[in-house]
Amino acid sequence: MTDSEKSSAVPPDVEAGNKVTEYEPRKVASRHSTHSHSRRNQKNKNDTSNRIVLERADISDNSSAISPSHNSPESTRKLISFDYDDRDNPYNWHWVRKIHVVLVSILGVMNSSIASGLASNSAPYYAAEFHITSKYLPVLATSMFLMGYVVGPVIFGPMSEQYGRRIVMIWAFAWYIIFTMACALSPNFASLVIFRFLAGLGAACPLTVVGGTCADVYKNPEARGRAMAILIGATTFGPCAGPVISAYMSTINWRWSFWVALILAGLTFIILLFVPETYGPVILAHRAARLRKSTGDQNTFAPMELEQHDFKHIATVVLTRPIRMFFLEAIVLFSCLYLSFAYGIFYMFFQSYPIIYEETYGFTGGQEGLTFLAIGVGACLACLAYLGWDLVLRRAETQNKPWVRKEEMRRLPIACIAGPFFIMSCFWVGWTARKDIHWAVPILAGIPYGIGYVLIFMALLNYLVDAYKIFAASALGAASAGVY
């Protein structure tokens, strides 16, 4: 079917007619929505043009959601949408193409998460070079990177819903590469701290956008949940690998920690350039532009093109969406509180492990970095536990169990299972990290911690993606900003 055959003449405010699309936002991002469980259980009606309705609710009643740049007569406007079996619809892509998108997303996430831990074991070396005598000041290099994690999601999440996942990922990753190189070339500690913040700003993008990407390409909640589980597991392996890299590279020169990160990021960036756009509304906007060019019909539009794109709209509606979701959406707010607690403990481990294993047990920097691998083992076990829960859920659906009809039961029970593992590991480390107990005992506490930590993230981030779908990136942006 040609592009011209996929357009349909409809009134501008009528939903996309008989052309079925695979993208309807759940109207949870609007401040006028109620979020009852019955609404979340409704079937997806698959209509991209509902995005216009959502944006109208986002802005004041006195302003219009229709872009003034598209001022053709309303009666002649044509809105295009995806056919049910449209090959351009990411839901209908071949499974190999979907796996390709997910794998590249994993690479992006691992680059970002590896970078977060690079400064942990490099700190004594750059502190010596920059003549820093304070015991606590070197931690700023990690803290400021995480501050970038706070700011970045609020920008990149909604921007990926405005301009598409691909272009935002490419520019943000290029930004991350530039300032990772700047970290390696830092002439003094002040510049290192600033460059780490700016690198963290760009590194936040993959962590924010991947949830939206999974929602773009997987309509089935089970498939989407598995993809998200793998991605979340990757976010755990990154911080575990970062201290190992910095510990061994710093014995050569602390700057080599950042050079290694730069090499990995450069290779990933090349692959990233060949990833297709996955965001349905943007794909339709590109199709509409091609149609206008090929047919000469300037009245053909994608629903997204009828939204405002001026600076005021971007600043007051698009970029504020994660902030509004954080304060006005109970799902986002309380998920953030739990996630932020779990992530705070994770970075407490980052700072306490050098004290425990170097000062108490006399480990070298390289040996201490390897202790984080126990958390990685726990992350692997968490992935297996998630797949086990997936089988239980599927069997319950086949047997038509009443409890499985509740949307929240799809994701949240594994967060309940994770809680005891999480708490047990904290007590385990606290009570056993002393000289009269073998060093292997506190290291093994990382396994239940990895299980609990990763299961919590799998449950709650999947729940946010399920609830907000087309605006999943904004929801995850709000969650990421709250977490970090």
C-alpha positions, 0 to 999 in steps of 0.5 A, a space after each residue: 500500500 502506498 503512502 497516498 493510499 494511507 491518508 484519509 480526509 477527516 475533520 481536524 478534530 475527529 479521531 483518525 477515522 477508519 484508519 486504525 493506529 496502534 498508539 493511543 495515550 492513556 489519558 493519565 498524563 493530563 491533570 484532568 484525568 482520574 486514573 481509576 483501575 477500570 480505566 487502566 483495564 480498558 483496551 487500547 483503542 489505538 488512535 494517535 490523534 488522541 494525543 491532541 486531546 491530551 495536549 489540550 488538557 495539558 495547556 490552559 483553556 484559553 490557548 489552542 493546541 493546534 499549531 498556527 503553522 498549519 492554518 489550512 481550512 479545517 474542512 480540507 485537512 486530512 489526518 493520516 494514521 496507521 493501518 492495522 497491518 501497517 509495516 511502518 507501525 513499530 508494533 508490526 515490525 519483524 521480531 528481529 528488528 525489535 530485538 535490534 532496537 532493544 539490544 542497542 538500547 541495552 548498549 546505551 543503558 550500559 554505557 550510561 550506568 558504567 559511567 556512573 561508577 567510574 569515579 568511585 575507585 579513581 578518587 584516590 588517584 585524581 585526589 593525589 594529582 589535584 592535591 585534594 586533602 579532604 576525605 569527602 571532596 573527591 566524592 563530588 565527581 560521582 555526586 555531580 554525575 548523579 545530579 546530571 541524572 536528575 536534570 537530564 530525564 526531565 529534559 530528554 523524556 518529554 523531548 523524545 515525545 516531541 521530536 522522536 526517540 532517535 534524534 534525541 538519543 543521538 544528540 544526547 549521546 554525542 553530548 555524553 561522549 564530548 564531556 566524557 572526553 573532557 573528563 579525561 582531559 580535565 586540567 583540575 578538580 573543578 573542571 572534572 566536577 563540572 564535566 562529570 555533571 555535564 556528562 551525567 546530563 547526556 548519560 541520563 537520556 538512554 535511561 529515560 528513553 528506553 522505557 518509551 522505546 519498549 512501549 513503542 515496539 511491544 504492544 503485548 505487556 508480557 513481551 514489553 515486560 521481558 524487554 524492560 526486565 533485560 534493560 533494567 538488569 543492564 542498568 545494574 551491571 553497568 554500575 557494577 562494572 564501572 568500579 572494576 574498570 576504574 580500579 584496574 585502569 587507575 593503576 595505569 592512570 586515573 584518566 584511563 577510566 574515562 578513556 575506556 568509557 569514551 571508547 565504549 561510547 564511541 563504538 555504541 554511537 556508531 551503532 546508534 546511528 543506524 537505529 530506526 525511529 520507534 515513536 509512532 506519532 513522529 513516524 506518522 509526521 515523517 510520512 505526512 511530510 513525504 506525502 505533502 512533498 510527493 502529492 503536492 497536497 499541503 492539507 495532509 497532516 499527522 495528528 502530532 503536527 496539529 499540536 503547537 511546537 512554539 517555544 512557549 508550548 515546549 517550555 510550559 507544556 512539554 518540559 513541565 510534563 514530568 514535573 506535573 506527573 511527579 506531583 499530580 500522579 499518585 502512581 509516579 509519586 509513590 513509585 519514585 519514593 520507593 525507587 529513590 530509597 532503593 537507589 540511595 542504598 545502592 550508592 551507599 554500597 558504592 561508597 561503603 565498599 571501599 571502606 569495608 574491603 580496603 580498610 577492614 580487609 586490606 583489599 587492593 583497589 582492583 580486588 575491591 572493585 570485583 566485590 560488586 560482581 556479587 550484585 551482578 549475580 543477584 541481578 541475573 537471578 532477579 531476571 530469572 525470578 521475573 521470567 518465573 513470575 511471567 510464567 505464573 502470570 500467564 498460567 493464571 491468565 489461561 485459567 482465568 483467575 480473578 486476581 489476574 484481571 486487576 492491572 496492578 497484579 501484573 507487575 506489583 507482586 514482585 516488588 513485594 517479593 523483593 522487599 525482604 531480600 533488599 532489607 536482609 542484605 542491608 542487615 547482612 552487610 552491616 552485621 558481618 563486615 568486620 575483621 573477625 568474619 571472613 571477607 566472603 560473607 559480606 560479599 555474598 550479601 550482594 546477591 540478595 541485594 541484587 535480587 531485591 534491588 532489580 526486582 523493585 525496579 523491574 516491577 515499578 518501572 514496568 508498571 509506569 510503562 504499562 500505565 502511561 504507554 505513549 508518555 512512558 518516557 515522561 513518566 520514567 523521566 519523572 521517576 528518574 529525576 525523583 530517584 537520583 
